[in-house]
Amino acid sequence: MSLRSYKNIKPTISDSCYIDESAVIVGKVECADDVSIWPLVAARGDVNYIKIGARSNIQDGTVLHVTRVSESNPEGFPLIIGEDVTVGHKCMLHGCTLGNRILVGMGAIIMDGAVVQDDVFIGGGSLVPPNKTLESGYLYVGNPVKQVRPLKESESAFLSQSAVNYVKLKNEYLKEVV
Ligand SMILES: CC(C)(COP(=O)(O)OP(=O)(O)OC[C@H]1O[C@@H](n2cnc3c(N)ncnc32)[C@H](O)[C@@H]1OP(=O)(O)O)[C@@H](O)C(=O)NCCC(=O)NCCS
């Protein structure tokens, strides 16, 4: 497992997390209970912090990073991911804030200052521009993303189910002995 310190700050990882050996997690990164981090994820909490809420999963090849504080932006842009969030393969989440029960489709890009409210489904390959807010309960797709329609019941249910599936999957991986 590659957990590295930056300026003497080490990632804080709950014991129930699964962190794939090939993932790289640096500095001020906090992973709450049952978080899973899949192969080749890079999470760099150096010039600001990253927080990942309980039961969220960050899938293969995703990049997580942040923006430093400055005079014009005294908080900078940390990266905050809520609970039960599924981040698909090869996404780029940079300095944005995600609520709870969200699916970020594979290959999506979410930029600084964007806010994704609870219970949102973002289609694969979408781009969420800086400072945009995605409203709770909707499907968004496209580059730049547009609100397409309210979520179907099955999609809302899937948001939580996906997190449950990934907690089960990471528990299986934790039992593997190489
Ligand atoms: C957006 C999504 C939820 C499908 O929504 P849907 O309403 O069922 O969409 P449909 O398949 O009926 O397609 C409707 C239209 O949207 C288009 N479309 C579908 N997904 C799209 C996407 N991600 N981006 C842009 N357009 C998309 C379709 O081509 C279709 O266009 P058309 O009407 O011109 O033919 C799905 O395609 C998607 O992106 N899922 C994300 C899956 C994922 O990444 N999971 C994480 C990995 S575990």
The ligand as a Gaussian input file, in Angstrom:
#p B3LYP/6-31G(d) Opt

LIG

0 1
 C      -26.612000       8.615000     -18.664000
 C      -26.951000       7.159000     -18.387000
 C      -27.335000       6.989000     -16.922000
 C      -28.103000       6.694000     -19.278000
 O      -29.263000       7.513000     -19.092000
 P      -30.593000       7.200000     -19.934000
 O      -31.582000       8.289000     -19.699000
 O      -31.012000       5.810000     -19.634000
 O      -30.060000       7.373000     -21.352000
 P      -30.366000       6.515000     -22.646000
 O      -29.446000       5.339000     -22.683000
 O      -31.856000       6.276000     -22.756000
 O      -29.921000       7.564000     -23.756000
 C      -30.599000       8.787000     -23.954000
 C      -29.718000       9.676000     -24.796000
 O      -28.601000      10.125000     -24.011000
 C      -27.366000       9.721000     -24.643000
 N      -26.438000       9.376000     -23.566000
 C      -26.441000       8.303000     -22.749000
 N      -25.438000       8.365000     -21.875000
 C      -24.784000       9.509000     -22.128000
 C      -23.643000      10.118000     -21.537000
 N      -23.013000       9.561000     -20.517000
 N      -23.237000      11.305000     -22.053000
 C      -23.884000      11.885000     -23.092000
 N      -24.978000      11.347000     -23.669000
 C      -25.419000      10.176000     -23.200000
 C      -27.743000       8.541000     -25.533000
 O      -26.845000       8.398000     -26.588000
 C      -29.108000       8.955000     -25.992000
 O      -28.974000       9.929000     -27.009000
 P      -30.026000       9.980000     -28.246000
 O      -31.365000      10.225000     -27.614000
 O      -29.532000      11.122000     -29.073000
 O      -29.942000       8.631000     -28.888000
 C      -25.775000       6.216000     -18.735000
 O      -25.535000       6.228000     -20.133000
 C      -24.478000       6.564000     -18.023000
 O      -23.690000       7.422000     -18.421000
 N      -24.251000       5.807000     -16.916000
 C      -23.049000       5.933000     -16.119000
 C      -22.506000       4.534000     -15.854000
 C      -21.200000       4.605000     -15.129000
 O      -20.287000       5.278000     -15.552000
 N      -21.139000       3.914000     -13.998000
 C      -19.957000       3.948000     -13.145000
 C      -19.057000       2.801000     -13.361000
 S      -19.304000       1.617000     -12.137000

